[in-house]
Amino acid sequence: EPEVTQTPSHQVTQMGQEVILRCVPISNHLYFYWYRQILGQKVEFLVSFYNNEISEKSEIFDDQFSVERPDGSNFTLKIRSTKLEDSAMYFCASSYVARFGSYNEQFFGPGTRLTVL
Amino acid sequence: KNEVEQSPQNLTAQEGEFITINCSYSVGISALHWLQQHPGGGIVSLFMLSSGKKKHGRLIATINIQEKHSSLHITASHPRDSAVYICAAQHNTDKLIFGTGTRLQVFP
């Protein structure tokens, strides 16, 4: 069964460093998402991406964050200068929308645990 | 702004018991998702529904659009059902707004 994959599973970085989290969505999916979950808190939406551009982003997704689909398979989240409060589990998700306005379930990757020291 | 509330926050049950987890939301939605989060953190989609009722194995999800309320039921619960169950609301965009989750522990 096709699945969303994410690498690395755990990333430790120093405050101020740049990190890139990688995701490979399910191959025929068209919508891509990043969510994050700070330890002990609920999952929060960061950004959605469709047709090679951001379709929606949350207040969390400030100028320090960027997303990219550099090739036909990868979908990346970059944090330019990490802060302590960026420590969280980051989930990538993808969905296939058969037609505009039709919402499908989102398939989640296993997550990347980011620890900022 | 849509808020998604779940109850209870924590739930313990004996194997075989019937489980109900409730979810309410404040603003009209286009779809309501139920997801399961395992102890390791992975998230699995269980149901997506916009009206009525859906059933998959021992899991049943219902939604009442007028009352802005959804329930997830587990029949004949089993220790392997132990996980965090999350409801998430979807509006006229793709993003999901998550509830805080219900931690379920089923004891043999």
Interface residues (C-beta under 8 A of the other chain):
Chain A: Y31 Y33 Y35 Q37 Q41 K42 V43 E44 F45 S48 Y50 S55 E56 S58 M89 F91 S95 V97 Y103 N104 E105 Q106 F107 F108 P110 G111 R113
Chain B: S30 A31 H33 L35 G40 G41 G42 I43 V44 S45 M48 I86 A88 Q90 T93 D94 K95 L96 I97 F98 G99 T100 G101
